[in-house]
Amino acid sequence: MEREFEQEYKMIGLKVAYYRKLQGYTQEKLADKLGVATSYIGQIEAPGMYKPISLTTLLRIAQALDVPAYKFLQFE
């Protein structure tokens, strides 16, 4: 059951990378803004990784990037 949403998690990571780059942020700058390690942002964004993130983390990323959180959860 856990792997059922693996593809969606990967898509969330790709969207984080997209919106981060759209804002002109590096992984390091976003990590600093969130108070997390740069490697953590890299793990979230890596397309081949299955790295679930909490809703709290997703909301913090959305706020840091000034993007509505629902944008990360649209899987069309």
Secondary structure as UniProt FT lines:
FT   HELIX           2..5
FT   HELIX           6..22
FT   TURN            23..24
FT   HELIX           27..34
FT   HELIX           38..45
FT   TURN            47..48
FT   HELIX           55..65
FT   HELIX           69..73
//
